[in-house]
Amino acid sequence: MQGLRRKIVYVTLFEAIAIAVTSNGLSAGSGSSLEHAGVAAVASSVIAVLWNLAYNTVFEHWESRQTVRGRSFKRRAVHAIGFEIGLSLCLIPLFIWWLQIGLGQALLLDIGLSLFFVVYAFLFNLAFDKLFGLPLSAQ
């Protein structure tokens, strides 16, 4: 499977599994019902996808104007850290408001989600490539 179809299947599966898992994590971490935390998980997923599109568009525009080409370790680290900071700035206020928790608890939930997604993304990508094969860019 390649192209747009691959991307749609990837994002759909990735986010559906993530919502199921993070709903439980947000519920346990906030003391909210699973249903209430599930709304926060869905909202977090939508925000993450939209932030990913916006952030990468801006980053790639900036990157295209740089005289040094390629993606060094430093550039990749700056990209990843910038993405996570921006996402946290969106999610922490959401958690405080929707889950009715304090800043400290919202920060802990955000850190937990960030750590979860590092591991989850790695494992999901391994499984996805095993099931659907590598994209053309990696063949």
Backbone as JSON, one array per atom type, in Angstrom:
{
  "sequence": "MQGLRRKIVYVTLFEAIAIAVTSNGLSAGSGSSLEHAGVAAVASSVIAVLWNLAYNTVFEHWESRQTVRGRSFKRRAVHAIGFEIGLSLCLIPLFIWWLQIGLGQALLLDIGLSLFFVVYAFLFNLAFDKLFGLPLSAQ",
  "N": [[0.86, -1.17, 0.0], [0.56, 2.18, -0.86], [1.26, 5.76, -1.13], [-1.35, 8.24, -0.87], [-3.43, 6.68, 0.17], [-2.09, 4.94, 1.93], [-1.17, 6.79, 3.81], [-3.57, 7.74, 4.89], [-4.68, 5.4, 6.01], [-2.65, 4.88, 7.85], [-2.68, 7.2, 9.62], [-5.32, 7.04, 10.56], [-5.43, 4.5, 11.88], [-3.32, 4.87, 13.73], [-4.2, 7.06, 15.3], [-6.69, 6.12, 16.25], [-6.01, 3.92, 17.89], [-4.36, 5.28, 19.67], [-6.19, 7.06, 20.87], [-7.86, 5.26, 22.24], [-6.05, 4.17, 24.12], [-5.01, 6.49, 25.43], [-7.31, 7.61, 26.48], [-7.89, 5.96, 28.64], [-5.55, 6.41, 30.16], [-5.71, 9.19, 30.66], [-8.05, 9.23, 32.11], [-7.37, 7.7, 34.4], [-5.26, 9.28, 35.34], [-6.47, 11.68, 35.98], [-8.69, 11.27, 37.45], [-11.13, 11.42, 36.29], [-14.16, 10.32, 34.64], [-14.17, 7.58, 32.29], [-15.5, 8.22, 29.93], [-15.57, 11.04, 29.99], [-12.83, 11.61, 30.01], [-12.27, 10.46, 27.6], [-13.3, 12.27, 25.75], [-11.44, 14.33, 26.05], [-9.21, 12.96, 25.1], [-9.9, 12.52, 22.4], [-10.1, 15.2, 21.56], [-7.46, 15.95, 22.04], [-6.17, 14.37, 20.15], [-7.17, 15.42, 17.73], [-6.18, 18.03, 17.94], [-3.42, 17.46, 17.98], [-3.01, 16.36, 15.4], [-3.74, 18.54, 13.76], [-1.92, 20.47, 14.69], [0.45, 19.19, 13.99], [0.3, 19.29, 11.17], [0.3, 22.11, 10.76], [2.65, 22.95, 12.13], [4.71, 21.48, 10.82], [4.46, 22.48, 8.25], [5.2, 25.19, 8.59], [7.79, 24.79, 9.65], [9.09, 23.41, 7.54], [8.95, 25.39, 5.59], [10.6, 27.36, 6.74], [12.94, 25.81, 6.84], [13.49, 25.43, 4.13], [14.57, 27.81, 3.38], [17.06, 27.93, 4.46], [20.63, 28.05, 4.32], [22.3, 25.92, 4.87], [21.87, 22.65, 4.04], [19.95, 19.61, 4.49], [19.25, 17.39, 7.28], [20.45, 17.65, 10.17], [21.5, 16.19, 13.33], [21.11, 18.16, 15.28], [19.23, 19.88, 14.03], [17.06, 18.14, 13.75], [16.56, 17.6, 16.44], [15.84, 20.16, 17.39], [13.53, 20.49, 15.86], [11.87, 18.4, 16.89], [11.69, 19.09, 19.63], [10.58, 21.66, 19.48], [8.11, 21.01, 18.32], [6.92, 19.45, 20.39], [6.83, 21.3, 22.52], [5.07, 23.25, 21.49], [2.77, 21.66, 21.15], [2.29, 20.95, 23.8], [1.67, 23.46, 24.87], [-0.82, 23.78, 23.81], [-2.26, 21.54, 24.77], [-2.07, 21.43, 27.63], [-3.62, 23.63, 28.76], [-6.13, 22.72, 27.82], [-6.45, 20.3, 29.24], [-6.5, 21.27, 31.88], [-8.84, 22.81, 31.84], [-10.92, 21.05, 30.76], [-10.68, 18.62, 32.18], [-10.73, 19.56, 34.7], [-8.53, 20.02, 36.5], [-5.48, 20.8, 38.29], [-2.61, 22.88, 37.4], [-0.16, 21.53, 37.88], [-0.92, 18.81, 37.85], [-1.91, 18.66, 35.26], [0.45, 19.16, 33.84], [1.89, 16.83, 34.52], [0.26, 14.88, 33.31], [0.62, 15.65, 30.64], [3.38, 15.23, 30.3], [3.44, 12.48, 30.74], [1.89, 11.65, 28.52], [3.58, 12.49, 26.45], [5.86, 10.86, 26.86], [4.67, 8.34, 26.54], [3.92, 8.53, 23.8], [6.37, 8.6, 22.47], [7.37, 5.97, 22.74], [5.14, 4.52, 21.81], [4.84, 5.49, 19.12], [7.19, 4.55, 17.95], [6.91, 1.71, 18.22], [4.44, 1.35, 16.92], [5.07, 2.14, 14.29], [6.93, 0.16, 13.57], [5.25, -2.13, 13.62], [3.27, -1.36, 11.74], [4.75, -1.14, 9.35], [5.54, -3.81, 9.09], [3.07, -5.06, 8.67], [1.99, -3.7, 6.4], [4.07, -3.29, 4.68], [7.03, -1.53, 3.54], [7.13, 2.02, 2.81], [7.47, 3.44, -0.5], [9.56, 5.29, -0.47], [11.36, 4.2, 1.32], [12.16, 1.87, 0.24]],
  "CA": [[0.0, 0.0, 0.0], [1.42, 3.36, -1.02], [0.65, 7.05, -1.41], [-2.35, 8.84, 0.01], [-4.16, 5.61, 0.88], [-1.21, 4.5, 3.03], [-1.16, 7.85, 4.82], [-4.89, 7.78, 5.53], [-4.77, 4.22, 6.87], [-1.69, 5.08, 8.94], [-3.17, 8.19, 10.58], [-6.56, 6.53, 11.15], [-5.09, 3.46, 12.86], [-2.48, 5.45, 14.78], [-5.0, 7.89, 16.19], [-7.73, 5.32, 16.9], [-5.36, 3.18, 18.99], [-3.9, 6.28, 20.64], [-7.36, 7.56, 21.61], [-8.28, 4.21, 23.17], [-5.08, 4.06, 25.21], [-4.9, 7.72, 26.2], [-8.55, 7.8, 27.24], [-7.67, 5.26, 29.91], [-4.5, 7.1, 30.89], [-6.23, 10.47, 31.14], [-9.04, 8.93, 33.15], [-6.64, 7.3, 35.61], [-4.43, 10.38, 35.82], [-7.23, 12.87, 36.37], [-9.84, 10.9, 38.27], [-12.35, 11.65, 35.51], [-14.75, 9.11, 34.06], [-13.58, 7.2, 31.01], [-16.19, 8.97, 28.88], [-15.11, 12.43, 30.06], [-11.43, 11.6, 29.58], [-12.29, 10.12, 26.18], [-13.49, 13.53, 25.0], [-10.13, 15.0, 26.07], [-8.32, 12.19, 24.23], [-10.28, 12.84, 21.01], [-9.69, 16.59, 21.33], [-5.99, 15.94, 21.97], [-5.81, 13.77, 18.87], [-7.46, 16.41, 16.67], [-5.2, 19.12, 18.11], [-2.1, 16.96, 17.57], [-2.96, 16.24, 13.94], [-3.74, 19.89, 13.18], [-0.64, 21.09, 15.06], [1.47, 18.54, 13.17], [0.22, 19.87, 9.82], [0.71, 23.52, 10.8], [4.05, 23.07, 12.55], [5.6, 20.99, 9.78], [4.4, 23.42, 7.13], [6.04, 26.34, 8.95], [9.17, 24.34, 9.79], [9.63, 23.13, 6.22], [9.14, 26.68, 4.92], [11.83, 27.91, 7.32], [14.05, 24.94, 6.45], [13.78, 25.62, 2.71], [15.3, 29.08, 3.22], [18.36, 27.82, 5.12], [21.75, 27.79, 3.41], [22.78, 24.58, 5.18], [20.85, 21.67, 3.68], [19.96, 18.35, 5.21], [18.67, 17.38, 8.63], [21.44, 17.23, 11.15], [20.95, 15.81, 14.63], [20.65, 19.38, 15.94], [17.99, 20.35, 13.39], [16.0, 17.19, 14.12], [16.25, 17.81, 17.86], [15.09, 21.42, 17.48], [12.21, 20.22, 15.3], [11.1, 17.59, 17.83], [11.45, 19.86, 20.86], [9.62, 22.71, 19.12], [6.79, 20.39, 18.15], [6.39, 19.06, 21.7], [6.51, 22.51, 23.29], [3.85, 23.82, 20.92], [1.65, 20.79, 21.47], [2.03, 21.09, 25.24], [1.0, 24.75, 25.08], [-2.23, 23.59, 23.44], [-2.92, 20.49, 25.54], [-2.14, 21.68, 29.07], [-4.84, 24.38, 29.09], [-7.28, 21.85, 27.57], [-6.57, 19.38, 30.37], [-6.91, 22.04, 33.06], [-10.24, 23.21, 31.68], [-11.87, 19.97, 30.56], [-10.59, 17.62, 33.24], [-10.85, 20.31, 35.95], [-7.38, 19.67, 37.33], [-4.53, 21.89, 38.45], [-1.5, 22.98, 36.46], [0.81, 20.46, 38.13], [-1.47, 17.54, 37.37], [-1.96, 18.75, 33.79], [1.84, 18.98, 33.36], [2.22, 15.42, 34.64], [-0.45, 14.17, 32.24], [1.27, 15.98, 29.37], [4.67, 14.52, 30.28], [3.1, 11.07, 30.54], [1.5, 11.46, 27.12], [4.77, 12.64, 25.61], [6.66, 9.64, 26.99], [3.91, 7.27, 25.89], [3.93, 8.64, 22.35], [7.69, 8.24, 21.94], [7.4, 4.51, 22.66], [4.04, 4.08, 20.95], [5.12, 5.79, 17.71], [8.24, 3.63, 17.52], [6.34, 0.37, 18.09], [3.4, 1.38, 15.89], [5.72, 2.18, 12.98], [7.46, -1.18, 13.31], [4.13, -3.02, 13.31], [2.62, -0.91, 10.51], [5.6, -1.52, 8.22], [5.48, -5.27, 8.96], [1.77, -5.42, 8.12], [1.69, -3.07, 5.12], [5.27, -3.11, 3.88], [7.67, -0.21, 3.6], [6.75, 2.96, 1.76], [8.42, 3.47, -1.61], [10.73, 6.08, -0.1], [12.29, 3.4, 2.12], [12.5, 0.62, -0.48]],
  "C": [[0.91, 1.24, 0.0], [0.58, 4.63, -1.14], [-0.35, 7.52, -0.37], [-3.12, 7.78, 0.8], [-3.37, 5.13, 2.09], [-1.25, 5.52, 4.17], [-2.49, 7.9, 5.58], [-5.06, 6.59, 6.47], [-3.86, 4.39, 8.08], [-2.25, 6.01, 10.01], [-4.42, 7.68, 11.29], [-6.26, 5.48, 12.22], [-4.3, 4.03, 14.03], [-3.33, 6.21, 15.79], [-6.09, 7.1, 16.91], [-7.15, 4.54, 18.09], [-4.93, 4.16, 20.07], [-5.06, 6.8, 21.49], [-7.82, 6.52, 22.64], [-7.34, 4.13, 24.37], [-5.05, 5.32, 26.07], [-6.17, 8.06, 26.95], [-8.41, 7.17, 28.62], [-6.63, 5.97, 30.77], [-4.97, 8.44, 31.46], [-7.26, 10.27, 32.24], [-8.34, 8.58, 34.46], [-5.86, 8.47, 36.2], [-5.18, 11.59, 36.32], [-8.38, 12.55, 37.33], [-11.16, 11.13, 37.58], [-12.9, 10.32, 35.02], [-14.07, 8.83, 32.72], [-14.21, 7.99, 29.86], [-15.7, 10.42, 28.83], [-13.66, 12.54, 29.58], [-11.33, 11.28, 28.09], [-12.48, 11.34, 25.3], [-12.16, 14.29, 24.94], [-9.15, 14.28, 25.15], [-8.62, 12.47, 22.76], [-9.84, 14.26, 20.66], [-8.17, 16.68, 21.2], [-5.5, 15.4, 20.63], [-6.02, 14.77, 17.73], [-6.45, 17.55, 16.74], [-3.83, 18.67, 17.63], [-1.97, 16.86, 16.06], [-2.9, 17.62, 13.29], [-2.42, 20.62, 13.47], [0.48, 20.5, 14.21], [1.48, 19.14, 11.76], [0.75, 21.31, 9.81], [2.19, 23.65, 11.1], [5.0, 22.62, 11.45], [5.59, 21.87, 8.54], [5.31, 24.62, 7.39], [7.5, 25.93, 9.03], [9.81, 24.09, 8.43], [9.82, 24.4, 5.4], [10.41, 27.34, 5.42], [13.04, 27.13, 6.82], [14.46, 25.17, 5.0], [14.59, 26.88, 2.45], [16.68, 29.04, 3.87], [19.46, 27.5, 4.1], [22.34, 26.4, 3.64], [21.64, 23.6, 4.94], [20.99, 20.41, 4.53], [19.36, 18.51, 6.6], [19.68, 16.78, 9.6], [20.73, 16.79, 12.43], [20.39, 17.04, 15.33], [19.34, 19.87, 15.35], [16.82, 19.43, 13.74], [15.59, 17.37, 15.58], [15.44, 19.08, 18.05], [13.67, 21.22, 16.96], [11.34, 19.47, 16.31], [10.74, 18.36, 19.09], [10.43, 20.97, 20.6], [8.22, 22.17, 18.96], [6.17, 20.08, 19.5], [6.02, 20.26, 22.56], [5.21, 23.13, 22.79], [2.63, 22.98, 21.24], [1.29, 20.89, 22.94], [1.3, 22.39, 25.55], [-0.47, 24.71, 24.69], [-2.94, 22.63, 24.4], [-3.06, 20.79, 27.03], [-3.36, 22.52, 29.45], [-6.12, 23.56, 28.86], [-7.51, 20.92, 28.77], [-7.05, 20.1, 31.63], [-8.4, 22.35, 32.99], [-11.17, 22.0, 31.65], [-11.87, 18.96, 31.71], [-10.7, 18.24, 34.64], [-9.78, 19.88, 36.96], [-6.45, 20.88, 37.41], [-3.4, 21.82, 37.42], [-0.5, 21.83, 36.65], [0.34, 19.12, 37.6], [-1.55, 17.53, 35.85], [-0.56, 18.58, 33.19], [2.24, 17.51, 33.43], [1.53, 14.58, 33.57], [0.22, 14.41, 30.89], [2.61, 15.26, 29.24], [4.43, 13.03, 30.05], [2.71, 10.77, 29.11], [2.71, 11.54, 26.19], [5.64, 11.38, 25.66], [5.97, 8.45, 26.32], [4.06, 7.34, 24.38], [5.3, 8.36, 21.74], [7.77, 6.73, 21.73], [6.35, 4.0, 21.68], [4.35, 4.31, 19.47], [6.17, 4.83, 17.16], [7.65, 2.24, 17.25], [5.26, 0.31, 17.01], [4.03, 1.35, 14.5], [6.33, 0.84, 12.61], [6.34, -2.12, 12.86], [3.47, -2.64, 11.98], [3.44, -1.33, 9.29], [5.63, -3.03, 8.02], [4.18, -5.69, 8.28], [1.57, -4.92, 6.68], [2.9, -2.88, 4.21], [5.81, -1.69, 4.01], [7.12, 0.72, 2.52], [7.83, 2.98, 0.68], [9.7, 4.23, -1.25], [11.77, 5.29, 0.68], [12.7, 2.11, 1.42], [13.73, 0.79, -1.35]]
}
